[in-house]
């Protein structure tokens, strides 16, 4: 899908520029593409650079993750940041 490719490029650029929402979206695309280790690094960066809302979004997105790297990222975010989640 050409639109997804264009979106992926802009999310990557946004992530590399330091925007936490771009980091999160870039991570999501990487995870969908099976690049779990790289996705986990970007999710952790987004959690570190972002706010509680993005952390909740990440925790929610990773609630059923199968890849060990993504499960570790979720556990790290839950352990590191003090916020309440229903996930």
Secondary structure, DSSP 8 states (H G I E B T S, - for coil): -HHHHHHHHHHHHHHHTT-HHHHHHHHHHHHHTT-HHHHHHHHHHHHHHS-HHHHHHHHHHTTT--SHHHHHHHHHHHHHS------
